[in-house]
């Protein structure tokens, strides 16, 4: 359009003298006025056309943006499940050296591998499925290497659901991680690998907390079904200057009196007393346990320091019914370059608690032992640590033949 107007203007300029010579003055002025009006109109049309093109281009960009948003929403819907599912786990390689009076020295290499898939179908529910190395031992997921390079066992370690629909409260059922508070992961009553099976309820406020469990020793009535009842109440107090005191009381009712060994392969009942009924060895006592725990935590030289104790007494036993741990821990090997050291002294009399479930490393596992535990750990990276643990203990001090028992464990561990 601009090109046409330019030609017209040029022609008008070149021919103006000739035209003016043959056209009256009035008509010539009228012609120039009409031509100027037409030029102005053409200019207006050019402006409107430019605006329309600009508007059309903007419209296309908005449309493209809307399409991108739609595609993004579709992609988010397709991948939304990844936000509701997560993996977590760990791997540990361990070298052990064991020396016990009356037995040949023993050393072995062991691995522990655990992985769990945790899903959140809704804002108030969690479902977990976990696998772990090892056999059917309820207090160990270690797997000893060897056997000509044979394949190793992998077992169900976790299978539960958890509901948190009430404020500060949860309900969980299935096979789950131990919900009870244990000062510095104390193994006095529970080994760290033990997974209760049944039902747990928990509540936690700003200071107070409470936990209750109904877990099975056996849930099939054909196999003499029995359950463990447990309840714990506690409180955590801020004493100022980075000092915190946590204390808890727990009661457990474990009905074992008159039962055969829960592990038929262990004739010594893991250190517990037994008696003969009808020609068969059975537990001599129930385990009605009162457990008190305390942990005083503070910071020293910008490092966490914990002084802790754990105590248990079996009300059903006539004697040999007490156990305790007293310990101290400095530091926490969590982030790269951090470290920790730990010491504790433990006494666990034969009938203080159910030997099947207590720490499987201390004095060879079970009850009827006492002695020292030393530990050190260093974080090579945020998810990689090395450590050493040494037990200098005695076993069989109450019911068996008192024997020295030393155990050295060297670990390297990864978490994810």
Phi, psi and omega in degrees: 000318179296322179297318180297317181294324179296317179297318181296317180296318179297316180297320180295320180293316183292327185260010186293322181294317180295317181295317183296332180290334183254347185251137177301156185300319183296316180294321180297321178294321177297319180298317181295323179294316178296321180295319178297320179296319179295320179297319178295320179296317178300319179298319177298317179298320177299316179297314179298320180297319178297318179296319178298318179297319179296316179296320179296319178296316178298319179299320179296319181294319177298318179298316178299320179297316178300319178296322178295320178297317179299315180297319179297318178298320178296319178295320179296320178296320182292329183253009184299330182298333182293334178281346182256358183229137177217152176256147169209156181177187179202162175222137179225134172251132185227136168251133181236141171232123186237130176233124180223134180304136178084359180228156178291145176300149185225134170227149184202159177247134186223154175233154170225125180230127180225142177214140181224139175255119183245122181244149178236086181300332178213179182292342185242006180232147176223137178233130184235144175224120183230145177240153180212153176289172177102183181258219184262013176295123183289347184237021176204133173246019176286146177231118180285132180281153181131209181068031178070026181076026181295156174294153185249158183286147173228124187236165176287120182254326179221141173198100190206166164233152181226131181243132183233039184287344177255144184301128177064016187232148174221156172230131178225145180222147178122222176244115194221169176293147182301120185273352185284144174291132177225120183297122180051041177059039180308135177257020183301316179251320186240130167289149182296338180271354183290133179241109177299155179232117182151238186226141174223143175237141179216149176217140180218123175255196180294327181237310186273156172211158181210147180218141175222143180225151172227096186238155190263132158279322176202129182256353181265119183297338177291341183248031179061068186296142177209155181229158173257122173265136179213145177212142180219138172233146182202177180210150178234118186250133173272112183265006179088161179054043178062029179250127181231134176246122177243130181222146182211149174238139184222148173232136178231136175243106182245104186276099181239345185303127180085356178275151169293167179304132179295332171246100184300341181280353180248101184287347183263007178055034178052041176093346180283157178288143176228164177219169182255124177230121181061033179078010182234138177287130179222164176298139180277337186222157160280171177236090176263096195256134167252126186232126175242135183228144179212144180215119177255113184247142180204181176241133179231123183054041179063026177233145178289135177234132180232131172243122192220162178209151178220134186224140178219144175219136179264113183288343183273338183278150179279330185203174179050048192246013190232148174210155178201160173230138171230128186209170177217143181220131179240129179087174178207113182277088181235307178266159182308129178088352180274162184209169178209152172229149185212143173221140172210151175246136186226138170233128180222100182290164193305318185245027179287329181202172180288115186297333181301328191255353184279177185310123184279353181261322184294124180047034177084003179098161180077195180260196176064048179208162177204157177150198190249152174228128177239138181216146175217144184211142181224136180268109176288331177208177183298332182238019184219126182224159171235153182197165177221140176228134180231128176251126173242095192224176171234147180233155181069030186284339182255309188249338183253202176270116182302121183222143174290143181219118176241141182217127177246130179234125176247123188237147160230132190223147179231145175230157180208000000 
